Amino acid sequence: MTKKLTVACLGLGGMGGGLADRLCELGWAPVVWNRSAGRAAVFAEVAARIASTPADAADGTDVALLSLADETAVEEVLFGPDGLAGALKPGAVVIDASTVTPSFSRNTTRRLAELGIDRVEANVIANPAQARSGDARVFAAGDPAAIERVRPVLVAMGRQLVELGGTGRAATMKLVLNSLLGVQLTALAEAVSYGVQAGLDRDLLLRTIAESAFSSPVMAYRCGVMREERYDRPTFRAELMEKDLRFAVADAASYGVALPVITTADQRYQAAVEDGRGGLDAAAILLQQLADGGVRNDGRA
């Protein structure tokens, strides 16, 4: 019988916490680590243990699953003081679910390979609740042999595993999909502010959009967030939306591809972050649009 892989989960925010919950539910009992100890403490009764540092999490670990906010966090957790890279045993595999640029992903994979550590991209399409329930879609890229070694973990992470080929392709797929999200939400905010300014009832307008054939599951969900003003309970923060749009624009430029619509969406999210809305849900782009358009949140000019 094949020995079950030992797993460490590093980064227990919305998505990372959902993935860790999923593995715990399936009996994997991972080691857990998070920069803020409070998030790790909630796993005390179901995790194998709570690690004090990334290096501590590497002790005895076959697979390290990362879900971190940005490239700076990935760099620090892997290569910083008490980082994973210096502590993982040769032959270990890093599964990285963080959203980073393809170039950063390829460079990180190369650096880890020099230390005898494989890295698999595993970009997840889901919200935290879907990650927790196992309803995520997982896009994997990297060395086929490394993917095969960690396949049981990848399969456990969601309902569908899609293999895309070489390193960088999963990162590209995630940026493509998140760019569509950012553009939809920016257009939604503009349309709503137009309708409100023209005298339409804000609540009725959002319900009508959500129930229309022009909507999508993600738009319907964000219409609900906007109606109920649940911006302070983010499933995907505006600052992360801006980061992903910026990454997509920069990566596309490296291929000579211009993204004027996505660039505009990024500029709108940059304004939201600069105005202090970065920690709110990405649906708070409506608040930015209303503020910039001179319309109060109650819908009156």
C-alpha positions as CSV (number, residue, x, y, z in Angstrom):
1,M,0.0,0.0,0.0
2,T,1.3,3.4,-0.9
3,K,2.3,5.6,2.0
4,K,0.0,8.6,2.4
5,L,1.8,11.9,1.7
6,T,2.4,14.2,4.6
7,V,1.2,17.8,3.8
8,A,1.8,21.2,5.3
9,C,-0.6,24.1,4.4
10,L,1.0,27.6,4.5
11,G,-1.2,30.6,4.2
12,L,-4.7,30.2,5.8
13,G,-6.5,33.2,4.4
14,G,-9.8,32.9,2.6
15,M,-8.7,30.5,-0.1
16,G,-5.8,28.8,1.8
17,G,-8.0,28.3,4.9
18,G,-10.7,26.8,2.7
19,L,-8.2,24.4,1.1
20,A,-6.8,23.4,4.5
21,D,-10.4,22.8,5.8
22,R,-11.0,20.6,2.8
23,L,-7.9,18.5,3.5
24,C,-8.8,18.2,7.2
25,E,-12.3,17.1,6.3
26,L,-10.9,14.3,4.1
27,G,-8.6,13.1,6.9
28,W,-5.2,14.5,5.7
29,A,-4.5,16.2,9.0
30,P,-2.0,18.7,7.6
31,V,0.6,20.7,9.5
32,V,-0.6,24.3,9.3
33,W,1.2,27.7,9.4
34,N,0.0,31.3,9.0
35,R,1.8,34.6,9.4
36,S,-0.9,35.7,11.9
37,A,-1.2,32.9,14.5
38,G,-4.9,33.5,15.1
39,R,-5.9,31.9,11.8
40,A,-3.8,28.9,12.5
41,A,-5.2,28.4,16.0
42,V,-8.7,27.5,14.6
43,F,-7.1,24.3,13.2
44,A,-5.7,23.2,16.5
45,E,-8.1,20.3,16.9
46,V,-7.9,19.0,13.3
47,A,-4.4,19.7,12.1
48,A,-1.4,17.4,12.8
49,R,0.2,20.4,14.5
50,I,0.6,24.2,14.2
51,A,4.1,25.2,12.9
52,S,5.9,28.2,14.3
53,T,7.7,29.1,11.1
54,P,7.7,27.9,7.4
55,A,10.9,26.0,8.2
56,D,9.2,24.3,11.1
57,A,6.3,23.3,8.8
58,A,8.7,21.6,6.5
59,D,9.8,19.1,9.1
60,G,8.8,15.6,7.8
61,T,6.7,17.1,5.0
62,D,6.4,15.5,1.6
63,V,4.2,18.3,0.2
64,A,4.0,22.0,1.1
65,L,0.8,23.6,-0.2
66,L,1.1,27.4,-0.4
67,S,-1.8,29.9,-0.8
68,L,-0.3,33.3,-0.3
69,A,-1.4,36.8,-1.2
70,D,1.3,37.9,-3.6
71,E,4.8,37.4,-4.9
72,T,6.5,39.1,-1.9
73,A,4.8,36.7,0.5
74,V,5.8,33.7,-1.7
75,E,9.4,34.9,-1.8
76,E,9.5,35.3,2.0
77,V,7.9,32.0,2.9
78,L,10.1,30.1,0.5
79,F,13.4,31.8,0.6
80,G,13.3,34.2,3.6
81,P,14.7,33.6,7.1
82,D,13.2,30.3,8.4
83,G,11.9,29.7,4.9
84,L,10.7,26.5,3.4
85,A,13.3,26.1,0.7
86,G,16.2,25.6,3.2
87,A,14.2,23.1,5.3
88,L,12.3,20.9,2.9
89,K,13.9,17.5,2.3
90,P,15.1,16.7,-1.3
91,G,12.3,15.2,-3.3
92,A,9.6,17.2,-1.6
93,V,7.1,19.1,-3.7
94,V,5.8,22.6,-3.3
95,I,2.2,23.0,-4.6
96,D,1.7,26.7,-5.1
97,A,-1.9,27.9,-5.3
98,S,-0.8,31.6,-5.0
99,T,-1.7,33.9,-7.9
100,V,1.6,35.2,-9.3
101,T,3.0,36.2,-12.7
102,P,4.1,33.3,-15.1
103,S,7.6,34.7,-15.1
104,F,7.8,34.7,-11.3
105,S,6.4,31.2,-11.3
106,R,9.0,29.9,-13.8
107,N,11.8,31.5,-11.9
108,T,10.7,30.2,-8.5
109,T,10.4,26.7,-10.0
110,R,14.0,26.9,-11.3
111,R,15.3,28.1,-8.0
112,L,13.6,25.3,-6.0
113,A,14.8,22.7,-8.6
114,E,18.4,23.8,-7.8
115,L,17.7,22.7,-4.3
116,G,16.2,19.4,-5.3
117,I,12.7,20.5,-4.7
118,D,9.9,20.3,-7.3
119,R,7.2,22.9,-7.7
120,V,3.7,22.4,-9.1
121,E,1.4,25.3,-10.0
122,A,-2.1,24.6,-8.8
123,N,-4.2,27.7,-9.4
124,V,-7.6,27.3,-7.9
125,I,-10.8,28.7,-9.4
126,A,-13.3,29.0,-6.5
127,N,-14.4,31.2,-3.6
128,P,-13.4,30.2,-0.1
129,A,-16.7,28.4,0.5
130,Q,-16.3,26.4,-2.7
131,A,-12.7,25.6,-1.7
132,R,-13.9,24.4,1.7
133,S,-16.6,22.2,0.2
134,G,-14.4,20.6,-2.5
135,D,-16.2,22.4,-5.4
136,A,-13.0,24.1,-6.7
137,R,-11.5,23.7,-10.1
138,V,-7.7,23.1,-10.0
139,F,-5.5,24.1,-12.9
140,A,-2.1,22.4,-12.6
141,A,1.1,23.0,-14.5
142,G,4.7,21.8,-14.1
143,D,6.8,18.7,-14.5
144,P,4.5,15.7,-15.2
145,A,6.4,13.5,-12.8
146,A,6.0,16.0,-10.0
147,I,2.3,16.4,-10.8
148,E,1.9,12.6,-10.7
149,R,3.6,12.4,-7.2
150,V,1.2,14.9,-5.7
151,R,-1.9,13.9,-7.7
152,P,-3.8,12.6,-4.6
153,V,-3.4,16.1,-3.0
154,L,-4.4,17.9,-6.2
155,V,-7.5,15.7,-6.6
156,A,-8.5,16.2,-3.0
157,M,-8.3,20.0,-3.5
158,G,-11.4,20.2,-5.8
159,R,-13.9,18.6,-8.0
160,Q,-11.9,18.9,-11.2
161,L,-8.2,18.7,-12.0
162,V,-7.1,20.2,-15.3
163,E,-3.5,19.7,-16.4
164,L,-2.2,22.5,-18.7
165,G,1.4,21.5,-19.4
166,G,4.6,23.5,-18.6
167,T,5.1,25.9,-15.7
168,G,3.5,29.2,-16.2
169,R,0.4,28.0,-18.0
170,A,-1.7,27.6,-14.8
171,A,-0.6,31.1,-13.7
172,T,-1.7,32.5,-17.1
173,M,-5.0,30.7,-16.9
174,K,-5.7,32.2,-13.5
175,L,-4.8,35.7,-14.7
176,V,-7.0,35.3,-17.8
177,L,-10.0,34.2,-15.7
178,N,-9.5,36.8,-12.9
179,S,-9.2,39.5,-15.6
180,L,-12.7,38.6,-16.8
181,L,-13.9,38.9,-13.3
182,G,-12.3,42.4,-12.9
183,V,-13.7,43.6,-16.2
184,Q,-17.2,42.3,-15.4
185,L,-17.3,44.0,-12.0
186,T,-16.0,47.3,-13.4
187,A,-18.7,47.2,-16.1
188,L,-21.3,46.3,-13.5
189,A,-20.3,49.2,-11.3
190,E,-20.5,51.6,-14.2
191,A,-23.9,50.3,-15.4
192,V,-25.4,50.5,-11.9
193,S,-24.1,54.1,-11.3
194,Y,-25.6,55.1,-14.7
195,G,-28.9,53.6,-13.8
196,V,-29.0,55.1,-10.3
197,Q,-28.0,58.6,-11.7
198,A,-30.9,58.3,-14.2
199,G,-33.4,57.6,-11.4
200,L,-33.7,53.9,-11.2
201,D,-34.1,52.3,-7.8
202,R,-30.7,50.8,-6.8
203,D,-32.1,47.7,-5.2
204,L,-34.4,46.9,-8.1
205,L,-31.7,47.6,-10.6
206,L,-29.3,45.1,-8.9
207,R,-31.9,42.4,-8.6
208,T,-32.9,42.9,-12.2
209,I,-29.3,42.5,-13.4
210,A,-28.7,39.5,-11.2
211,E,-31.8,37.7,-12.6
212,S,-31.2,38.7,-16.2
213,A,-29.7,36.6,-19.1
214,F,-26.9,39.1,-19.1
215,S,-25.7,38.0,-15.7
216,S,-23.3,35.3,-14.7
217,P,-22.9,33.4,-11.4
218,V,-20.2,35.7,-10.3
219,M,-22.1,38.8,-11.3
220,A,-25.2,37.5,-9.5
221,Y,-23.2,36.9,-6.4
222,R,-21.6,40.4,-6.5
223,C,-25.0,42.0,-7.1
224,G,-26.0,40.4,-3.8
225,V,-23.0,41.8,-2.1
226,M,-23.7,45.3,-3.5
227,R,-27.4,45.1,-2.5
228,E,-26.6,44.1,1.0
229,E,-23.5,46.2,1.2
230,R,-21.4,43.3,2.6
231,Y,-18.2,44.8,1.4
232,D,-16.4,44.3,4.8
233,R,-16.8,40.5,4.5
234,P,-14.6,40.0,1.4
235,T,-14.3,36.7,-0.4
236,F,-11.8,38.3,-2.8
237,R,-10.3,41.6,-1.7
238,A,-10.2,44.6,-4.1
239,E,-6.4,44.9,-3.6
240,L,-5.9,41.4,-4.8
241,M,-8.2,42.0,-7.8
242,E,-6.0,45.1,-8.7
243,K,-2.9,43.0,-8.3
244,D,-4.1,40.3,-10.7
245,L,-5.3,42.8,-13.3
246,R,-1.9,44.5,-13.1
247,F,-0.1,41.2,-13.5
248,A,-2.3,40.3,-16.5
249,V,-1.6,43.6,-18.3
250,A,2.2,43.3,-17.7
251,D,2.4,39.6,-18.8
252,A,0.3,40.3,-21.9
253,A,2.7,43.1,-22.8
254,S,5.6,40.7,-22.8
255,Y,3.9,39.0,-25.7
256,G,3.1,42.2,-27.5
257,V,-0.6,42.0,-26.6
258,A,-2.4,45.2,-25.6
259,L,-5.3,44.9,-23.1
260,P,-7.0,48.3,-23.1
261,V,-10.3,47.1,-21.4
262,I,-8.4,45.2,-18.7
263,T,-6.0,48.1,-18.3
264,T,-9.0,50.4,-17.6
265,A,-10.4,48.0,-15.1
266,D,-7.0,47.9,-13.3
267,Q,-7.0,51.7,-13.2
268,R,-10.4,51.7,-11.5
269,Y,-9.2,49.2,-8.9
270,Q,-6.0,51.2,-8.4
271,A,-8.2,54.2,-7.5
272,A,-10.2,52.0,-5.1
273,V,-7.0,50.8,-3.3
274,E,-5.6,54.4,-3.2
275,D,-8.9,55.6,-1.6
276,G,-8.7,53.0,1.2
277,R,-11.0,50.3,-0.3
278,G,-8.4,47.7,-0.9
279,G,-9.4,45.5,2.0
280,L,-13.0,45.4,1.0
281,D,-14.6,42.9,-1.3
282,A,-13.9,43.4,-5.0
283,A,-17.6,44.4,-5.4
284,A,-16.7,47.7,-3.6
285,I,-15.7,48.9,-7.0
286,L,-19.3,50.2,-7.0
287,L,-18.5,52.4,-4.1
288,Q,-15.5,53.8,-6.0
289,Q,-17.7,54.4,-9.1
290,L,-20.4,56.1,-7.1
291,A,-17.9,58.3,-5.3
292,D,-16.1,59.3,-8.5
293,G,-19.4,59.9,-10.2
294,G,-20.7,62.2,-7.5
295,V,-23.5,59.9,-6.4
296,R,-24.0,59.0,-2.8
297,N,-24.4,55.4,-1.8
298,D,-28.1,55.8,-1.2
299,G,-28.6,56.5,-4.8
300,R,-29.3,60.2,-4.6
301,A,-27.2,62.8,-6.6
